[in-house]
């Protein structure tokens, strides 16, 4: 199944991570491996599928086409923000 993005994603603008793999994120370690994020920002909600790695202070998700298994689309840096998480694309 493909998750189309109706509106473009704005680079370098934070998007709230609404859920990861169908649940609220609880730790940066949740962003490790093959993941599906739902993010919300000024261009609406978007589904991001890709491969993630987590460090001590942030996580990186390499968004890929074809449900996270295709070509690289964009890179997201995820950081904790109070009670939630923010993702910024580059």
Residue pairs with C-beta under 8 A, 6 or more apart in sequence:
1 67
2 66
2 67
3 36
3 47
3 49
3 67
5 46
5 47
6 44
7 43
7 44
7 46
8 43
9 15
9 41
9 43
9 46
9 74
9 89
10 41
10 42
10 43
10 89
11 74
11 89
11 90
12 88
12 89
12 90
13 41
13 42
13 88
13 89
14 41
14 81
14 86
14 87
14 88
15 39
15 40
15 41
15 46
15 86
15 87
15 88
15 89
16 39
16 40
16 41
16 84
16 85
16 86
16 87
17 25
17 37
17 38
17 39
17 78
17 84
17 85
17 86
17 87
18 37
18 38
18 39
18 40
18 45
19 25
19 37
19 38
20 30
20 31
20 35
20 36
20 37
20 38
21 30
21 35
21 36
22 36
25 31
25 84
25 85
28 54
28 55
28 56
28 58
28 59
28 78
28 80
28 85
29 54
30 54
31 37
31 52
31 53
31 54
31 59
31 60
31 61
31 78
32 52
32 53
32 54
32 59
33 51
33 52
34 49
34 50
34 51
34 52
34 68
35 49
35 50
35 51
35 52
35 61
35 68
36 47
36 48
36 49
36 67
36 68
37 47
37 48
37 49
37 61
37 76
37 87
38 45
38 46
38 47
38 48
39 45
39 46
39 48
39 76
39 87
40 46
48 61
48 63
48 76
48 87
49 63
49 64
49 67
49 68
50 61
50 62
50 63
50 64
50 68
50 73
50 76
51 61
51 62
51 64
51 68
52 59
52 60
52 61
52 62
52 78
53 59
53 60
57 79
58 77
58 78
58 79
59 77
59 78
60 75
60 76
60 77
60 78
61 75
61 76
61 78
61 87
62 72
62 75
62 76
63 72
63 73
63 74
63 75
63 76
63 89
64 70
64 71
64 72
64 73
65 71
65 73
74 89
74 90
75 89
75 90
76 87
76 88
76 89
76 90
77 87
77 88
77 90
78 85
78 86
78 87
79 85
79 86
79 88
